[in-house]
Amino acid sequence: MIQRFSIKKIGKYTVLLFIVFLFYLFPDKVNYDLDKEVSKDISINYHDIFLIDKNNYIAKTNIQVRSLRADSLIDELIEAIALGHDLGHTPFGHIGERTLNDILSGNTNDTYLKNLPKTPLGFKHNFQSLRMVDELETRCPYYKGINLTLAVREGMLKHTKLKRNDIFVPYPENDYLHMNLDLPFSFTYEGQVVAIADEIAQATHDLEDAVRSKIVSFDEIRENSLIQEIINKKNISFQKNSLSPSYEVRTLIIKNMVGFFIENVCVTSQDNITKYNNKYHPTYSSQDDCIKEKCISLSNDIEQAREKLYKEVIEKNVLSSEEISISDSKSEYIISHLFKAYHAHPKQLPDYVLKRYYDQKGREFVRTNINDDELKNDLIFIRAICDHIAGMTDQFAAREYNRLYLPEYIW
């Protein structure tokens, strides 16, 4: 089953599904409630901000893209892909993903973890999302997984890049039948919508997080050509004799940036779809009879402007900042030490994790019969530790570190 402490990840999407239904009845109310939810869902941990709030924006983007009814897309398919696409995300965001990948691939600097058995394994959150719904979550004793359609599973996998440094991350356990991994984008328009929604969410909300957390001053980005175009197009005014906009004005700019990107996606994509359908109209009768071009996208000029804004602000100022460096170091430390604790002392893992491992081995789970040395050298067990940690939230991982390493009287 999906680990019980992953419920926060899933619960967020459950709430957002409710918002989807509200959208058709009360569109103005939905926009208001979403904005209010985003504004109050801020955490001290920077990676909580980057990960959790982003989910709200992904849903909001999907809702508004769907509202334009581009090419009669299937709403339910978009919702299903959006619900599952980030289930494989680790605690502490992308630094958690990199840390688990380094541990499994032997690239860690930790002496203990470097001496783990050499594994042909890796970690990437979109591949882990597929593993979650195909292997770890079970609703029927007769088969693994939750029996999702190929279109949902493929869209989840391809919502982001399939390769890291031009190399496929090894997930030999996953089933890629008919997914056409040579195609780096989804073979459905709905899957491509989720992918572009993810990009829009990153471009807009990471920017807002940077300003909100005061890592970046809004004055530093105000002169950016894309920001200026949005301010001018939407006639956003500033307070007299004030260079730095108020919180409300900053929020208005970010909201309008989301709308600006969505409008551009819809216009560009409708044109792309029309051109594509004029030369080929897939029936999805086979793997070779599907969409083979990326049709859902920003226009080239706006995509370049988005990339420039992200590189100039997020990559240059945020990812290298003192605050994020400290947060990343703590996150890497916690995840590495959780992995070491579970590997060195397997009985510290909960029963359901150990039972799943023994079920995979075709053996009965009895705690008194656990052979620590046998488990430590087993690649299936190493992946089981990875699965367990990947399902944690930031707060649970921090509490688990305290539970495993610190006496109770000091935490």
C-alpha positions, -999 to +999 in steps of 0.1 A: +000+000+000+011+036-003+028+045+029+005+061+054+026+092+057+022+099+020-015+108+026-006+145+027+006+143-009-026+124-020-049+144+002-039+176-016-050+162-049-083+149-034-091+185-023-082+198-057-104+172-075-133+187-055-123+221-068-125+208-103-161+200-098-167+234-082-152+250-113-181+241-135-206+255-110-188+285-094-157+295-115-152+328-096-155+311-062-129+284-072-103+310-082-109+328-049-106+297-028-075+285-046-058+318-041-067+318-004-055+282+000-022+290-017-016+321+005-021+302+038-002+270+028+032+284+035+058+265+056+091+276+071+109+248+052+117+263+018+113+229+001+078+225+015+070+258-002+085+247-035+068+213-035+034+216-017+023+250-030+033+240-065+007+212-065-020+239-061-007+258-091-005+226-112-042+220-105-051+256-111-032+255-144-049+223-155-083+237-146-079+268-166-064+250-196-093+226-196-117+255-193-107+267-228-118+233-241-088+230-265-095+203-290-121+186-267-095+171-244-106+144-220-109+161-185-108+128-166-076+117-182-059+150-174-071+148-138-059+112-134-024+120-148-022+152-126-032+132-095-005+107-100+024+125-117+043+135-086+034+106-062+071+095-065+084+128-052+107+125-022+108+145+010+127+179+006+120+182-032+146+176-058+175+174-034+159+143-019+156+128-054+193+135-061+203+121-028+185+088-033+198+085-068+234+091-056+230+064-029+217+038-053+242+046-080+272+047-056+280+083-061+275+094-025+303+108-004+291+089+027+316+061+035+290+037+048+266+042+019+295+041-006+302+005+005+266-007-002+264-036-027+269-022-062+234-018-077+221-013-113+195+010-098+187+047-098+160+071-086+139+096-105+106+108-092+085+103-124+098+067-127+090+063-090+055+076-095+050+048-121+064+023-096+040+035-069+009+028-090+022-003-107+039-021-077+035-005-043-001+005-042-024-026-042-062-028-043-066-065-053-049-097-042-049-110-078-025-084-093-001-057-083-009-020-088-042-002-092-048-012-128-045+022-144-047+026-182-017+029-204-025+066-212-025+076-175+007+057-167+025+070-198+014+106-190+026+103-154+060+090-166+065+116-193+054+147-174+091+155-171+124+144-186+131+106-189+168+110-188+193+125-163+225+137-180+213+120-213+211+086-196+180+067-186+177+063-149+177+025-143+144+012-130+145-024-141+114-033-121+091-010-141+068-021-170+073+001-200+053-020-225+039+002-253+052+035-237+077+043-265+105+056-244+122+070-275+094+096-276+104+122-248+069+136-246+035+120-240+016+104-269-017+120-257-026+156-257-038+152-222-004+140-210+012+170-228-012+193-210+000+180-176+036+184-186+032+220-197+012+227-165+041+215-145+064+239-164+041+268-159+038+260-122+076+259-119+081+292-138+055+311-118+053+297-083+090+292-078+094+328-086+067+338-061+084+316-035+117+333-041+102+367-035+080+357-006+109+340+012+130+372+006+157+353-012+151+376-042+138+411-042+110+419-066+130+449-076+156+426-090+131+409-114+109+439-122+129+450-152+128+415-168+112+418-202+086+391-196+075+406-162+073+441-179+052+427-207+027+412-182+026+444-161+019+465-192-006+441-208-026+437-177-023+475-167-010+466-133-003+498-114+021+504-085+017+527-055+028+562-060+065+568-052+070+531-046+095+510-065+087+478-047+051+465-052+029+455-023+021+419-015-012+422-032+003+437-063+030+410-064+004+383-061-016+400-089+015+399-112+021+362-105-016+354-111-016+372-144+017+355-153-001+322-149-030+334-171-005+349-196+012+315-200-021+296-203-034+320-230-002+315-250-003+277-246-039+275-257-034+297-288-001+280-298-014+245-291-046+249-310-026+260-340-002+231-335-030+205-332-048+218-363-016+215-384-009+181-370-044+168-376-043+180-412-014+156-419-021+128-394-050+119-371-041+090-348-066+063-338-045+048-310-050+014-324-013+005-317+019+020-302+028+033-337-006+049-343-004+078-317+007+114-314+043+117-324+048+155-321+048+178-292+017+199-298+009+214-264+035+240-258+043+277-253+053+297-284+090+297-291+095+333-280+076+330-248+093+297-240+127+314-244+115+343-222+104+318-195+137+299-196+156+332-194+136+343-164+140+310-146+178+309-152+183+346-143+163+344-111+159+308-098+191+291-110+213+321-105+200+336-073+179+310-055+195+276-060+229+290-050+216+311-021+228+306+014+193+297+026+187+270+000+223+257+004+217+252+042+183+236+036+197+213+009+226+202+031+202+194+060+179+175+037+207+154+022+220+147+057+186+135+070+179+112+040+214+097+040+211+089+077+177+075+074+190+052+047+220+042+068+198+035+099+174+012+080+202-006+062+223-012+093+194-022+114+165-036+092+143-043+121+138-005+125+116-006+094+078-009+100+061-043+095+043-034+063+076-025+046+093-057+057+062-078+048+062-063+013+098-073+010+092-109+021+062-111-002+084-102-031+108-130-020+079-154-017+086-160+020+066-156+051+073-125+072+083-133+108+103-106+127+122-132+148+134-149+116+149-117+100+186-122+090+201-087+089+232-098+069+210-114+043+189-083+038+218-059+037+232-075+005+198-079-013+190-054-040+153-059-035+157-048+002+178-018-008+151-007-032+125-013-004+144+012+018+144+037-011+106+032-016+100+038+021+120+070+023+106+083-010+070+081+004+078+104+033+068+140+037+094+165+048+080+166+083+078+129+087+114+124+075+126+149+101+106+133+129+118+099+118+154+111+120+148+123+155+131+090+164+160+069+151+189+090+163+179+111+193+167+102+228+130+111+232+136+135+261+154+160+238+128+162+209 
